Amino acid sequence: MHAYIKLGGHQHRVEKDQVLLSELTGHEAGKEFACDSVLLISDGKQTRIGQPTVKGAVVKLKVLADLRSPKVRGFKYKRRKGYRRTWGHRQDLQRLQVVEIKG
């Protein structure tokens, strides 16, 4: 059984016991929470597609850890003007584990 969920502005294809990285959800490490933004759910025989979400479908997730992505460096300049700007960004992420898919 697998499902497509919308979490943190992204869509993820999830299966039971899968571990995935997502943006911060606002939940503490070690806690479980339910995601009801299920876009599609399939058990191999039957597929249900939501409009926009599947009614009654829930994916339970457990927060394993909070972490940060590798640094992304940016640089821009204008030639012959002495203008240059450098910046960096690290996204805050959470490692999540799929506990259960109910559909």
C-alpha distances in whole Angstrom, upper triangle without the diagonal:
4,7,11,13,17,19,22,23,20,17,14,11,9,6,8,11,12,15,16,20,21,24,25,24,27,25,27,26,24,23,20,19,17,16,16,17,13,14,11,8,6,4,6,9,10,10,12,14,16,20,20,17,15,17,16,12,13,11,14,15,18,21,22,25,27,28,30,29,32,35,35,39,41,44,46,50,53,55,59,58,57,54,51,48,46,43,40,36,34,30,29,26,23,21,18,15,12,12,10,8,10,10
4,7,10,14,15,19,19,16,13,10,7,6,5,7,11,10,13,14,17,17,21,22,21,24,23,25,24,23,22,19,18,16,14,14,14,11,11,8,6,6,7,8,11,11,10,11,12,14,18,17,15,13,16,15,12,12,10,13,14,17,19,20,23,25,26,27,26,29,32,32,36,37,41,43,46,49,52,55,55,54,51,48,45,42,39,36,33,30,27,26,23,21,19,16,14,10,12,10,8,10,10
4,6,10,12,16,16,14,10,8,6,5,7,9,13,11,14,13,16,16,18,20,19,22,21,24,23,23,21,18,16,14,11,11,10,7,7,5,4,6,9,11,13,12,9,9,10,11,14,14,11,10,13,13,9,10,8,12,13,16,18,20,22,24,25,26,25,28,31,31,34,35,39,41,45,47,50,53,53,52,49,46,43,40,37,34,31,29,25,24,21,19,18,15,14,11,13,11,8,10,9
4,7,10,13,13,10,7,5,4,6,9,12,15,13,14,13,14,14,16,18,17,20,20,23,23,23,21,18,16,14,11,11,9,6,5,5,7,9,12,14,16,14,11,11,10,10,13,12,10,10,14,14,11,11,10,13,13,17,18,20,22,22,23,24,23,26,28,28,31,32,36,38,41,44,46,50,49,49,45,42,39,37,34,32,28,26,23,22,19,18,17,15,14,12,15,13,11,12,12
4,6,10,10,8,6,5,7,7,11,13,15,13,14,12,13,11,13,15,13,17,17,20,20,21,19,16,14,11,8,8,6,4,6,7,9,12,15,17,19,17,14,13,11,11,13,11,9,10,13,13,10,9,8,11,11,15,16,18,20,20,21,22,22,25,27,27,30,31,35,36,40,43,45,49,48,47,44,41,38,36,32,30,26,24,21,20,17,16,15,13,13,11,14,13,11,12,12
4,7,7,6,4,6,9,11,14,16,18,16,15,13,13,10,11,13,12,15,16,19,20,21,19,17,14,12,8,9,6,7,7,10,12,16,19,21,23,21,17,15,13,12,13,10,9,12,14,15,13,12,11,13,13,16,16,19,20,19,20,20,20,23,25,25,28,29,32,34,37,40,43,46,45,44,41,38,35,33,30,27,24,22,18,18,15,15,15,14,15,14,16,16,14,15,15
4,6,6,6,7,11,11,15,16,17,15,14,11,10,7,8,9,8,12,13,16,17,18,16,14,12,11,8,10,7,9,11,13,15,18,21,23,25,23,20,19,17,15,17,14,13,15,17,17,14,12,11,12,11,13,13,16,16,16,17,17,17,21,22,22,26,27,30,32,36,39,42,45,43,43,39,36,33,31,27,25,21,19,15,14,12,11,12,11,13,13,15,16,15,17,17
4,6,8,10,13,14,18,19,20,17,15,12,10,7,5,7,7,10,12,15,16,18,17,16,14,13,11,13,11,13,14,17,19,22,25,27,29,27,24,22,20,18,19,16,15,18,20,20,18,16,14,15,13,15,14,16,16,14,15,15,15,18,20,19,23,24,27,29,33,35,38,42,40,39,36,33,29,27,24,21,18,16,12,11,10,10,13,12,15,15,18,19,18,20,21
4,7,10,14,15,19,21,22,19,18,14,13,9,8,10,10,14,16,19,20,22,21,19,17,16,13,14,11,13,13,16,19,22,25,27,29,27,23,22,19,17,17,14,15,18,20,21,19,17,16,18,16,18,17,20,19,18,18,17,17,20,20,20,23,23,26,28,31,34,37,40,39,38,34,32,29,27,24,22,18,17,14,14,13,14,16,15,18,18,21,21,20,22,22
4,6,10,12,16,19,19,16,15,12,11,8,9,12,12,15,17,20,20,22,21,19,17,16,13,14,11,12,12,14,16,19,22,24,26,24,21,20,17,16,17,14,14,17,20,21,18,17,15,17,15,18,17,19,19,18,18,17,16,19,20,19,22,23,26,28,32,34,37,41,40,39,35,33,30,28,25,22,19,17,14,14,13,13,14,14,16,16,19,20,18,20,21
4,7,10,13,16,18,15,15,12,12,10,11,14,14,18,19,21,21,23,21,19,17,15,12,13,10,9,9,11,13,15,19,20,22,21,17,16,14,14,15,13,12,14,17,19,16,15,13,15,15,17,17,19,20,20,20,20,18,21,23,22,25,26,30,31,35,37,40,44,43,42,39,36,33,31,28,26,22,21,17,17,15,15,15,14,15,14,18,17,16,18,18
4,6,10,13,14,11,11,9,10,9,12,14,14,18,18,20,20,21,20,18,16,15,12,13,11,10,10,10,12,14,16,18,21,19,16,16,15,15,17,15,14,15,18,18,15,14,12,14,12,15,15,17,18,18,19,19,18,21,23,23,26,27,31,33,36,39,42,45,45,44,40,38,35,32,29,26,23,21,18,17,14,14,13,12,12,11,15,15,13,16,16
4,7,11,12,10,11,10,12,12,15,18,17,21,21,23,22,22,21,19,17,16,13,14,12,10,10,9,10,11,13,14,17,16,14,14,13,14,17,16,14,15,18,18,14,14,11,14,13,16,17,18,20,21,21,22,20,23,26,25,29,30,34,36,39,42,45,48,48,47,44,41,38,35,32,30,26,24,21,21,17,16,15,13,12,11,14,14,12,15,15
4,7,9,7,9,8,11,12,15,17,16,20,19,21,19,19,18,16,15,13,12,13,12,10,11,10,10,11,12,14,17,16,14,15,15,16,19,18,15,15,18,17,13,12,9,11,10,13,15,16,18,19,20,21,21,24,26,27,31,32,36,38,42,45,47,51,50,49,46,43,40,37,34,31,27,25,22,21,17,15,13,11,9,7,10,10,9,12,13
4,6,6,9,10,14,15,18,20,19,22,21,22,20,19,19,16,16,15,14,15,15,12,14,12,10,10,10,12,15,16,14,15,16,18,21,20,17,16,19,18,14,12,10,11,11,13,16,16,19,21,22,24,23,26,29,30,33,35,39,41,45,48,50,54,53,52,49,46,43,40,37,34,30,28,25,23,20,17,15,12,9,7,9,8,8,11,13
4,6,9,11,15,16,20,21,19,22,20,21,19,17,17,14,15,14,14,16,16,14,16,15,12,12,12,14,17,17,17,17,19,20,23,22,19,18,20,18,14,12,9,9,10,11,14,15,18,21,22,24,24,27,31,32,35,37,41,44,47,51,53,56,56,54,51,48,45,42,39,35,32,29,26,24,20,18,15,12,8,5,6,6,7,10,13
4,7,10,13,15,19,20,19,21,19,19,17,15,15,13,15,15,15,18,18,17,19,18,16,16,15,17,21,21,20,21,22,23,26,25,22,21,23,21,17,15,11,10,9,10,12,12,15,18,20,22,22,25,29,30,34,36,40,43,46,50,52,55,55,53,50,47,44,40,37,34,30,27,24,22,19,16,12,10,6,5,6,8,10,13,16
4,7,10,13,16,18,17,20,18,19,17,16,16,14,15,15,15,17,17,16,18,17,15,16,16,17,21,21,20,21,21,22,25,24,21,21,23,21,18,15,12,12,10,11,12,12,14,17,18,20,19,22,25,27,30,33,36,39,43,46,48,52,51,50,47,43,40,37,34,31,27,24,22,20,16,14,10,8,6,5,8,10,11,15,17
4,7,10,14,15,15,18,16,16,14,14,15,14,15,15,15,18,18,17,19,19,18,19,19,21,24,24,23,23,23,24,27,25,22,22,24,23,20,17,13,12,9,9,10,9,11,13,14,16,16,19,22,23,27,30,33,36,40,43,46,49,48,47,44,40,37,34,31,27,24,21,18,17,13,10,7,6,4,7,10,12,14,17,20
4,7,10,12,13,16,15,16,14,15,15,14,15,15,14,17,16,16,17,18,18,19,20,22,25,25,23,23,22,22,25,23,21,21,24,23,19,17,13,13,10,10,10,10,11,12,12,14,13,16,19,20,24,26,30,33,37,40,42,46,45,43,40,37,34,31,28,24,21,18,15,14,10,8,6,5,6,8,12,14,15,18,20
4,7,9,11,14,14,15,13,15,16,15,15,16,15,18,17,17,18,20,20,22,23,25,28,28,25,25,24,24,26,23,22,23,25,25,21,19,15,15,12,12,10,10,10,10,9,10,10,13,16,17,21,23,27,30,33,37,39,42,42,40,37,33,30,27,24,21,17,14,11,10,7,6,5,6,9,11,15,17,18,21,23
4,6,8,11,12,14,13,15,15,15,14,14,13,16,14,15,17,18,19,22,24,26,29,28,25,24,23,22,23,21,19,21,23,23,20,17,14,14,11,12,10,11,11,10,10,11,10,14,16,17,21,22,26,29,32,36,38,42,41,39,36,33,29,26,23,20,16,13,10,9,6,5,7,7,11,12,15,17,18,20,22
4,6,9,11,13,13,16,16,16,15,16,14,17,15,17,18,21,22,25,27,29,32,30,27,26,24,23,24,21,20,22,24,24,22,19,17,16,13,14,11,13,12,10,10,10,10,14,15,16,19,21,24,27,31,34,37,40,38,37,33,30,27,24,21,18,14,11,8,6,5,6,9,10,14,15,18,20,20,23,24
4,6,8,10,11,14,13,14,13,14,13,17,16,18,20,22,24,26,28,31,33,32,29,28,26,25,26,23,21,23,25,24,22,19,17,16,13,13,10,12,10,8,9,10,12,15,17,18,21,23,26,29,32,36,39,42,40,38,35,32,28,26,22,19,15,13,9,6,5,6,9,10,14,16,18,20,21,23,25
4,6,9,10,13,11,11,10,11,10,13,13,16,18,21,22,25,27,29,32,30,27,26,24,22,23,21,19,21,22,21,19,16,14,13,11,11,9,12,12,10,12,14,15,19,20,22,25,26,30,32,36,39,42,45,43,42,38,35,32,29,26,23,19,16,13,10,9,8,10,10,13,14,16,18,18,20,22
4,7,10,12,11,11,10,12,12,15,16,19,21,24,25,28,30,32,35,33,30,29,27,25,26,23,21,23,24,23,21,18,16,15,13,12,10,13,12,10,13,15,17,21,22,23,26,28,31,33,37,40,43,46,44,42,39,36,32,30,26,24,20,17,14,11,11,10,12,12,15,17,18,20,21,22,24
4,7,9,7,8,8,11,12,15,16,19,22,24,24,27,28,31,34,32,30,28,27,26,27,24,22,23,24,22,20,17,15,13,10,9,7,10,10,10,13,15,18,22,23,25,28,30,34,36,40,43,46,49,47,45,42,39,35,33,29,26,22,19,16,13,12,9,11,11,13,15,15,17,19,21,23
4,6,6,9,10,13,15,18,20,22,25,27,27,29,30,33,36,35,33,31,31,29,30,28,26,27,27,25,23,20,17,15,12,9,7,9,8,8,12,15,18,21,23,26,29,31,34,37,41,44,47,50,48,46,43,40,36,33,29,26,23,20,17,13,12,10,11,11,13,16,16,19,21,23,25
4,6,9,11,14,16,20,21,22,25,27,26,29,29,32,35,34,32,31,31,30,32,29,27,27,28,26,24,20,17,14,11,8,5,6,5,7,10,14,17,20,22,25,28,31,34,37,41,44,47,50,48,46,43,40,36,33,30,26,23,19,17,13,12,8,9,9,11,14,14,18,20,22,26
4,7,10,14,16,19,21,22,26,27,26,28,28,31,34,33,31,31,31,30,32,30,27,27,27,25,23,19,16,13,10,7,5,6,7,10,14,17,20,23,26,28,32,34,38,41,44,48,51,53,52,50,47,43,40,37,33,30,26,23,20,17,15,11,11,10,10,13,12,16,19,21,24
4,7,10,13,16,19,20,23,25,24,26,27,30,32,31,30,28,29,27,29,27,24,24,24,22,20,16,14,11,9,6,6,8,10,12,15,19,21,25,27,29,33,35,39,42,45,49,51,54,53,51,47,44,41,38,34,31,27,24,21,18,15,12,12,10,11,12,11,14,17,18,22
4,7,10,13,16,17,20,21,20,23,23,26,29,28,26,25,25,24,26,24,21,21,21,18,16,13,10,7,6,4,6,9,12,14,17,20,22,26,28,30,34,36,40,42,46,49,52,55,54,52,49,45,42,39,35,32,28,25,22,19,16,13,12,9,9,10,8,11,13,15,18
4,7,10,12,14,17,19,18,21,22,25,28,26,24,22,22,21,23,21,18,18,18,16,14,10,9,6,6,6,8,12,14,15,18,21,23,26,29,30,34,35,39,41,45,48,51,54,53,51,48,45,41,38,35,32,28,25,22,19,16,13,13,10,11,10,10,11,12,13,16
4,6,9,10,14,16,15,18,19,23,25,23,21,19,19,17,19,18,14,14,14,12,10,6,6,4,6,9,11,14,17,18,21,23,24,28,30,31,35,36,40,42,46,49,52,55,53,52,49,46,42,40,36,33,29,27,23,20,18,15,15,12,12,10,10,9,10,10,13
4,6,7,11,13,13,16,18,21,23,21,19,17,16,14,16,14,11,12,12,11,9,6,5,6,7,11,12,16,18,18,20,22,23,27,29,29,33,34,38,40,43,46,49,52,51,50,46,44,40,38,34,31,28,25,21,19,17,15,15,12,12,10,11,11,10,11,12
4,6,9,11,12,15,17,21,22,19,17,14,14,11,13,11,8,8,9,8,6,5,6,9,11,14,16,19,21,22,24,25,26,30,32,32,35,36,40,41,45,48,51,54,53,52,48,45,42,40,37,34,30,28,24,23,20,18,18,15,16,13,14,12,10,10,10
4,6,9,11,15,18,20,22,19,16,13,12,9,11,9,6,8,9,10,8,8,8,11,12,16,17,20,22,22,24,24,25,28,30,30,33,34,37,39,42,45,48,51,50,49,45,43,40,38,34,32,28,26,23,21,19,18,18,16,16,14,16,14,12,12,12
4,6,7,11,14,16,18,15,12,10,9,7,10,9,5,6,8,9,6,7,7,11,12,16,18,21,23,23,25,26,26,29,31,31,34,35,38,40,44,46,49,53,51,51,47,45,41,39,36,34,30,28,24,23,21,19,19,16,16,13,15,13,10,10,9
4,7,10,14,16,17,14,11,9,6,5,8,6,5,6,9,11,9,10,11,14,16,19,21,24,25,25,27,27,27,30,31,31,34,35,38,39,43,45,48,51,50,50,46,44,41,39,36,34,30,29,25,25,22,21,21,18,18,16,18,16,13,13,11
4,7,10,12,13,11,7,6,5,6,9,9,7,7,10,12,9,11,11,15,16,20,22,24,26,27,28,29,28,31,33,33,36,37,40,41,45,47,50,54,53,52,49,46,43,41,39,36,33,31,27,27,24,23,22,19,18,15,17,15,11,12,10
4,7,9,11,8,6,5,7,8,12,12,10,8,11,11,8,10,10,14,16,19,22,24,26,27,29,30,29,32,35,34,38,39,42,44,48,50,53,56,56,55,52,49,46,44,41,38,35,32,29,28,25,23,22,19,17,14,15,12,9,9,7
4,6,7,6,4,6,9,11,15,16,13,11,14,14,11,13,13,16,18,21,24,25,28,30,31,32,31,34,36,36,40,41,44,46,50,52,55,58,58,57,54,51,48,46,43,40,37,35,31,31,27,25,24,21,19,15,16,14,10,11,9
4,6,6,7,9,12,15,18,19,17,14,16,15,12,14,14,16,19,22,25,26,29,31,32,34,33,36,38,39,42,43,47,49,52,55,57,61,61,60,57,54,51,48,46,43,39,37,34,33,29,27,25,22,19,16,16,13,10,11,9
4,6,7,11,13,17,20,21,19,16,19,19,16,18,17,20,21,24,27,28,31,33,34,35,34,36,39,39,43,44,47,49,53,55,57,61,61,60,57,54,52,49,46,44,40,38,35,34,31,29,27,24,21,18,19,16,14,14,13
4,7,10,13,17,20,21,19,17,19,19,17,19,19,22,24,27,30,31,34,36,37,38,37,40,43,42,46,47,50,52,56,58,60,64,64,63,60,57,55,52,49,47,44,41,38,37,34,32,30,27,25,21,22,19,16,15,13
4,7,10,13,16,18,16,13,15,16,14,17,17,21,23,26,29,31,34,35,36,38,37,40,42,42,45,46,49,51,54,57,59,63,62,62,59,56,53,51,48,46,42,40,37,36,33,31,29,26,24,21,21,18,15,14,11
4,7,10,13,15,13,11,13,14,12,15,16,19,21,25,27,29,32,33,34,35,34,37,39,39,42,43,46,47,51,53,56,59,59,59,55,53,50,48,45,43,39,37,34,33,30,29,27,24,23,19,20,17,14,13,10
4,7,10,11,10,7,10,11,10,13,14,18,20,24,27,29,31,32,34,34,34,37,39,38,42,42,45,47,50,53,55,59,58,58,54,52,49,47,44,42,38,37,33,32,30,28,27,24,23,19,20,17,13,12,9
4,7,8,7,6,10,12,11,14,15,19,21,24,26,29,31,31,32,33,32,35,37,36,39,40,43,44,47,49,52,56,55,55,51,49,46,44,42,39,36,35,31,31,28,27,26,24,23,20,21,19,15,14,11
4,5,4,4,7,10,10,12,14,18,20,24,26,28,30,30,32,32,32,35,36,36,39,39,42,43,47,49,51,55,54,54,50,48,45,43,41,38,35,34,30,29,27,26,26,23,23,20,21,19,15,14,11
3,5,7,9,13,12,15,17,21,22,26,28,31,32,32,33,33,33,36,37,36,39,39,42,43,46,48,51,54,53,53,49,47,45,43,40,39,35,34,31,30,28,28,28,26,26,23,25,22,19,18,15
4,7,9,13,12,14,16,19,21,24,25,28,30,29,31,31,30,33,34,33,36,36,39,40,43,45,48,52,51,51,47,45,42,41,38,36,32,31,28,28,26,25,26,23,24,21,23,21,18,17,15
4,6,9,8,10,12,16,17,21,23,26,27,27,29,30,29,33,34,34,37,37,40,41,45,47,50,54,52,52,48,46,43,41,38,36,33,31,27,27,24,23,24,21,21,18,20,17,14,13,12
4,6,6,9,11,15,17,21,23,26,28,29,31,32,31,35,37,36,39,40,43,45,48,50,53,57,56,55,52,49,46,44,41,39,35,34,30,29,26,25,25,21,21,18,19,16,12,11,8
4,6,9,12,15,18,22,24,27,29,30,32,33,34,37,39,39,42,43,46,47,51,53,56,59,58,58,54,52,48,47,43,41,37,36,32,30,28,26,26,23,22,19,19,16,13,11,8
4,6,10,13,16,20,22,25,28,29,31,33,33,37,39,39,43,44,47,49,52,55,58,61,60,59,55,53,50,48,44,42,38,36,32,30,28,25,25,22,21,17,17,14,11,8,6
4,7,10,13,17,20,23,25,26,28,30,30,34,36,36,40,41,44,46,50,52,55,59,57,57,53,51,47,45,42,39,35,33,29,28,25,23,22,18,17,14,14,11,8,6,4
4,6,10,13,16,19,22,23,25,27,28,31,34,34,38,39,43,44,48,51,54,57,56,55,51,49,45,43,40,37,33,30,27,25,22,19,19,15,14,11,11,8,6,5,6
4,6,10,13,16,18,20,22,24,25,28,31,31,35,37,40,42,46,49,52,55,54,53,49,47,43,41,37,34,31,28,24,22,19,16,15,12,10,7,8,6,5,6,8
4,7,10,13,16,18,20,23,24,28,30,31,35,37,41,43,47,50,53,56,55,53,50,47,43,41,37,34,30,27,24,21,18,15,14,10,9,6,5,5,6,8,11
4,7,9,12,14,17,19,20,24,27,28,32,34,37,40,44,47,50,53,52,50,47,44,40,37,34,31,27,24,20,18,15,11,10,6,6,5,5,7,9,12,15
4,6,9,12,15,18,19,23,26,28,31,34,37,40,44,47,50,53,52,50,47,43,40,37,33,30,26,23,20,17,14,10,9,6,5,6,7,10,12,15,18
4,6,8,11,14,16,20,23,25,28,31,34,37,41,44,47,50,49,47,43,40,37,34,30,27,23,20,17,14,11,7,6,5,7,9,10,13,16,18,21
4,7,10,13,15,19,22,24,28,30,34,37,41,44,47,50,49,47,43,40,37,33,30,26,23,19,17,14,11,7,5,6,7,10,11,15,18,21,24
4,6,10,13,16,18,21,25,27,31,34,38,41,44,47,45,43,40,37,33,30,27,23,20,16,14,11,9,6,5,7,10,13,15,18,21,24,27
4,7,10,14,16,18,22,24,28,31,35,38,41,44,42,40,37,34,30,27,23,20,17,13,11,8,6,5,6,9,12,16,18,21,23,26,28
4,7,10,12,15,18,21,25,28,32,35,38,40,39,37,34,31,27,24,20,17,14,10,9,6,5,6,7,11,14,18,20,23,25,28,30
4,7,9,11,15,17,21,24,28,31,34,37,35,33,30,27,23,20,17,13,10,6,6,5,5,8,10,14,17,20,23,26,27,30,32
4,6,9,12,15,19,22,26,29,32,35,34,32,29,25,22,18,15,12,9,6,5,7,7,10,11,15,18,21,24,26,27,30,32
4,6,10,13,17,20,23,27,29,32,31,29,27,23,20,16,14,10,8,6,8,10,11,13,14,18,21,24,27,30,31,34,36
4,6,10,13,17,20,24,26,29,28,25,23,19,16,13,10,6,6,5,8,11,13,16,18,21,24,27,30,33,33,37,38
4,7,10,14,17,21,23,26,25,23,21,17,14,11,8,6,5,6,9,12,14,18,19,23,26,28,32,34,34,37,38
4,7,10,14,17,20,22,22,20,17,13,11,7,6,4,7,9,12,16,18,21,23,26,30,32,35,38,38,41,42
4,7,10,14,16,20,19,17,14,11,8,6,5,6,8,12,14,18,20,24,26,29,32,34,38,40,40,42,43
4,7,11,13,16,15,13,11,7,6,4,6,9,12,15,18,21,24,27,29,32,36,38,41,43,43,46,47
4,7,10,13,12,11,8,6,5,7,9,12,15,18,20,24,27,30,32,35,39,41,44,46,45,48,49
4,6,9,8,8,5,4,6,9,12,15,18,22,24,28,30,34,36,39,42,44,48,50,49,52,52
4,7,6,7,5,7,10,12,16,19,22,25,28,31,34,37,40,42,46,47,51,53,52,55,55
4,5,7,7,9,12,15,18,21,24,28,30,34,36,40,42,45,48,50,54,55,55,57,58
4,6,8,10,14,17,21,24,27,31,33,37,39,43,45,48,51,53,57,59,58,61,61
4,5,9,12,16,19,22,26,29,32,35,38,42,44,47,50,52,56,58,57,60,60
4,7,10,13,17,20,24,27,30,33,36,40,42,45,49,51,54,56,56,59,59
4,7,10,14,17,20,24,27,30,33,37,39,42,46,48,51,53,53,55,56
4,7,10,14,17,21,24,27,30,33,36,39,42,44,48,50,50,52,53
4,7,10,14,17,20,23,26,30,32,35,39,41,44,47,47,49,50
4,7,11,14,17,20,23,27,29,32,36,38,42,44,44,47,48
4,7,11,13,17,20,23,26,29,32,35,38,40,41,43,44
4,7,10,13,16,20,22,25,29,32,35,37,37,40,42
4,7,10,13,16,19,22,26,28,31,33,34,37,38
4,7,9,13,15,19,22,25,28,30,31,34,35
4,6,10,13,16,19,22,25,27,28,30,32
4,7,10,13,17,20,22,25,26,28,30
4,7,10,13,16,19,21,22,25,27
4,6,10,13,15,18,19,22,25
4,7,10,13,16,18,21,23
4,7,9,12,14,17,20
4,6,9,11,15,18
4,6,8,11,14
4,7,10,14
4,6,10
4,7
4
